[in-house]
Amino acid sequence: MSRAGTTLALVAVLAGCGGGRDAPPAPRTPRIALVMKSLANEFFLTMEKGARDHQARHASEYALLANGIKDELDVSRQVDLVEQMVAEKVDAIVLAPADSKALVGAVKRALDAGVVVVNIDNRLDAAVLAARGIKVPFVGPDNRKGARLAGEYLARRLRPGDPVAIVEGLPTAENAVQRRLGFEDAVKAAALRLVSSQSGDWEMAKANQVASAQLGEHPGLKALLCANDSMALGAVAAVKDAGKAGQVQIVGFDNISAVRDLLREGRVLATVDQHADQLAVFGIEAALDILRGQAAAADRETPVDLITAETLGPR
């Protein structure tokens, strides 16, 4: 081979190697895992869709792995999902924990493995985090404030002393606790009478049973304050079965599509929108900021809005 041919061959080899050994490697696209609660709940399906739509618009910036559990009580499966994502060496986990305490151990193991963790939707228990010596940023709404908005709207349509009942979420979930406290704040401020507060486990069928029992035990009940919209749907059915449609007001939390129809029909008085389609996106963006070194791991409060038939307008 001539000298010119040898030179051309050497250039070709160097080009095929990326320009020489000093060329920086191409940056790896970070992988972010979204671990949600029950995918039987429309709220989390909306959350997943919002996250996937965001990733599709930012495909060059990150890859998304989205998972959820079969129902709100399947906590052990959610722990397994977090462990699985750590084993798959994702860069970050955006977690909506089903239980505020039970997931902390898995979160600690993720952090120890160098995985960024961002907590959304339901806040991890502060005392348990402190006991483990870890901090995890919470990106999500003020659930107590949101529930208080719905409770105050309801109270303006009742009289002091009127009996009301709460259908709570899971007592081991911090957002359930905060929503109960928000409802109680509104009940106390309006001098309403809280006659019952029981857990519906976030589920429609269980809430139907609870609401039916509350209506039977308290025939003069004026309202049911439900800590999510799935339970509000169960309460609506219970009120109808008791022959009290139009006599018992119902409020919920989450603004799912099935409840929006009931708002327009007057069968649900109000709900609270915590923007399910954006909630995971807020967490993903926070995780990306941390991975890029653009922000510290800090809490971020996301919006909540009261939704009524008036705010919805016509179909």
C-alpha positions in Angstrom: 0.0 0.0 0.0 1.3 3.5 -0.8 2.0 6.1 1.9 -1.1 8.0 0.8 -3.2 4.9 1.1 -1.9 4.1 4.5 -2.7 7.6 5.8 -6.3 7.3 4.5 -6.7 3.9 6.1 -5.5 5.3 9.4 -7.9 8.2 9.2 -10.7 5.8 8.6 -9.8 3.7 11.6 -9.7 6.8 13.9 -13.0 8.0 12.6 -14.6 4.6 13.3 -13.3 4.8 16.8 -15.0 8.1 17.5 -12.1 10.4 16.6 -9.4 9.0 19.0 -9.1 8.0 22.6 -9.5 11.6 23.8 -13.1 11.8 22.5 -15.6 11.9 25.4 -18.1 9.0 25.6 -21.7 9.8 24.5 -23.7 10.7 27.6 -26.0 7.9 28.7 -29.7 8.7 28.8 -30.9 8.5 32.4 -33.5 5.9 33.3 -36.3 7.0 35.6 -38.7 4.5 37.3 -42.2 5.7 38.2 -43.6 3.4 41.0 -47.3 4.1 41.6 -50.1 2.8 43.8 -53.2 1.0 42.5 -53.6 0.9 38.7 -57.3 0.0 39.3 -57.7 3.6 40.4 -58.3 6.0 37.5 -56.2 8.6 39.2 -53.0 6.6 38.8 -53.9 5.6 35.2 -54.1 9.4 34.5 -50.8 9.9 36.3 -49.1 7.2 34.2 -50.5 8.7 31.0 -49.2 12.1 31.9 -45.8 10.7 32.6 -45.7 8.8 29.4 -46.8 11.8 27.3 -44.1 13.9 29.0 -41.4 11.3 28.2 -42.5 11.1 24.6 -41.9 14.8 24.3 -38.5 14.5 26.0 -37.4 11.1 24.7 -33.8 12.3 24.3 -33.6 13.4 27.9 -34.7 10.3 29.8 -36.2 6.8 29.5 -39.2 5.9 31.6 -40.2 2.7 33.4 -43.7 2.9 34.9 -45.2 0.3 37.3 -48.0 0.1 39.8 -49.8 -2.3 42.1 -53.1 -4.1 41.8 -54.8 -2.3 44.7 -54.0 0.1 47.6 -53.4 -2.7 50.1 -50.7 -4.5 48.0 -47.8 -2.8 49.9 -45.4 -5.8 49.7 -45.7 -5.8 45.9 -44.8 -2.1 45.8 -41.7 -2.8 48.0 -40.8 -5.5 45.5 -41.1 -3.1 42.6 -38.7 -0.6 44.3 -36.2 -3.4 44.9 -36.6 -4.5 41.3 -35.9 -1.0 40.0 -32.8 -0.8 42.1 -31.6 -4.2 40.8 -32.1 -2.9 37.2 -29.9 0.0 38.1 -32.2 2.9 37.3 -30.9 6.4 37.9 -33.9 7.6 39.8 -37.2 6.4 41.3 -40.3 8.6 41.5 -42.4 7.0 44.2 -46.1 7.3 45.2 -45.9 5.1 48.3 -49.0 3.0 49.3 -47.8 3.1 52.9 -45.9 6.0 54.4 -43.9 3.9 56.7 -43.5 0.5 55.1 -41.7 1.8 52.0 -39.0 3.6 53.9 -36.7 0.6 54.2 -36.8 0.0 50.4 -36.2 3.7 49.8 -33.1 3.6 52.1 -31.7 0.6 50.2 -32.3 2.6 46.9 -30.4 5.6 48.3 -27.6 3.4 49.5 -27.3 2.0 46.0 -26.9 5.6 44.6 -30.4 5.9 43.2 -32.1 9.3 43.4 -35.5 9.0 45.1 -38.3 11.6 44.8 -41.5 11.1 46.8 -44.8 12.2 45.2 -48.5 12.0 46.0 -48.3 10.5 49.6 -45.6 11.8 51.9 -43.2 9.3 53.5 -43.3 9.4 57.3 -41.0 12.1 58.6 -40.2 10.3 61.9 -39.4 7.0 60.2 -37.1 8.8 57.6 -35.3 10.5 60.5 -34.9 7.2 62.3 -33.2 5.8 59.2 -31.1 8.9 58.9 -32.3 9.8 55.4 -34.0 12.7 53.6 -36.2 12.3 50.6 -37.7 15.3 48.8 -41.5 15.4 48.6 -43.0 16.9 45.5 -46.7 17.0 45.9 -49.8 18.8 47.2 -50.9 20.0 50.6 -53.5 17.4 51.1 -54.9 19.0 54.3 -55.4 22.3 52.5 -57.2 20.5 49.6 -59.5 18.6 51.8 -60.3 21.8 53.8 -61.3 23.5 50.5 -63.9 20.8 49.8 -65.1 20.7 53.4 -65.5 24.5 53.6 -67.5 24.5 50.3 -69.8 21.8 51.8 -70.2 23.6 55.1 -71.6 26.7 53.4 -74.5 24.5 52.3 -75.2 23.1 55.8 -76.2 24.5 59.2 -74.3 24.4 62.5 -75.0 21.2 64.3 -75.7 19.2 61.1 -74.3 15.6 61.4 -71.6 14.6 58.9 -69.4 11.6 58.4 -65.9 11.0 56.9 -64.9 8.1 54.8 -61.1 8.0 55.3 -58.3 6.5 53.2 -55.8 4.0 54.5 -54.8 5.2 58.0 -51.2 4.2 57.3 -51.0 6.7 54.4 -50.0 10.2 55.3 -52.1 11.8 52.6 -55.2 10.0 54.1 -54.3 11.4 57.5 -53.9 14.9 56.1 -57.2 14.8 54.2 -59.0 13.6 57.3 -57.5 16.5 59.2 -58.5 18.9 56.5 -62.1 17.7 56.6 -62.1 18.0 60.4 -60.7 21.5 60.2 -63.7 22.6 58.0 -66.2 20.6 60.2 -65.0 22.3 63.3 -64.8 25.8 61.9 -68.5 25.5 60.7 -69.7 23.9 64.0 -70.9 20.8 62.2 -71.2 17.6 64.1 -68.9 14.8 63.1 -70.7 11.5 64.0 -68.5 9.0 62.3 -65.0 8.7 60.7 -64.1 5.3 59.2 -61.6 4.0 56.7 -62.7 2.9 53.2 -59.2 1.8 52.3 -59.3 4.1 49.2 -61.5 1.5 47.5 -65.0 1.9 46.0 -66.5 -1.4 47.3 -65.2 -0.9 50.8 -66.3 2.7 50.9 -69.8 1.6 49.8 -70.0 -0.7 52.8 -68.7 1.9 55.2 -71.0 4.6 53.9 -74.0 2.2 54.0 -73.3 1.5 57.7 -72.9 5.2 58.5 -76.2 6.0 56.8 -77.9 3.2 58.7 -76.5 4.3 62.1 -77.2 8.0 61.6 -80.5 8.4 59.7 -80.2 12.2 59.8 -76.8 12.3 58.2 -76.4 15.4 56.0 -73.0 14.7 54.3 -70.3 12.2 53.5 -66.8 13.6 53.1 -64.7 11.1 51.1 -60.9 11.2 51.0 -60.8 10.1 47.3 -63.1 10.0 44.4 -63.2 6.2 44.2 -64.7 6.1 47.7 -67.0 9.0 46.7 -68.4 6.7 43.9 -69.1 4.0 46.6 -70.8 6.6 48.7 -73.0 7.8 45.9 -74.2 4.2 45.4 -74.8 3.8 49.1 -76.9 7.0 49.2 -78.9 5.8 46.2 -79.5 2.4 47.8 -80.6 4.0 51.0 -83.2 6.0 49.1 -81.6 9.3 50.1 -80.4 10.7 46.8 -80.6 14.5 47.1 -80.7 14.4 50.9 -77.0 13.6 51.6 -74.2 15.7 50.1 -71.0 14.0 49.0 -67.6 15.5 48.5 -64.5 13.7 47.1 -60.9 14.3 46.2 -59.0 13.7 42.9 -61.2 15.0 40.1 -61.5 11.7 38.2 -63.7 11.7 35.1 -66.5 9.6 36.6 -66.9 12.1 39.4 -66.9 15.0 37.0 -70.1 13.6 35.4 -71.7 13.3 38.9 -70.8 16.9 39.7 -72.7 18.1 36.7 -75.7 15.9 37.7 -75.6 17.2 41.3 -74.9 13.8 42.8 -71.5 14.9 44.1 -71.1 18.4 45.4 -67.3 19.0 45.0 -64.0 17.3 44.6 -60.3 18.5 44.7 -58.0 18.5 41.7 -54.4 17.7 42.5 -53.6 17.4 38.8 -53.0 13.7 38.4 -51.7 14.2 34.8 -49.0 16.5 36.1 -48.1 15.0 39.5 -45.6 12.4 38.3 -44.3 14.9 35.8 -43.4 17.3 38.6 -41.6 14.5 40.3 -39.8 13.4 37.1 -38.6 17.0 36.5 -37.3 17.3 40.1 -35.4 14.0 39.6 -33.9 15.2 36.4 -32.8 18.5 38.0 -31.1 16.5 40.8 -29.4 14.1 38.3 -28.1 17.0 36.3 -26.8 18.8 39.4 -29.1 21.7 38.7 -31.0 21.6 42.0 -30.7 20.2 45.5 -33.1 17.5 46.8 -35.8 19.8 48.2 -39.5 19.7 48.7 -41.8 21.3 46.2 -45.5 22.0 46.8 -47.8 21.4 43.8 -51.2 22.9 43.3 -54.7 21.8 44.5 -57.9 23.3 43.2 -61.5 23.0 44.3 -63.7 21.6 41.5 -67.5 22.1 41.5 -70.2 22.0 38.8 -69.7 25.7 38.4 -66.0 25.5 37.8 -66.5 22.6 35.3 -69.1 24.4 33.2 -71.2 22.6 30.6 -70.0 19.5 28.9 
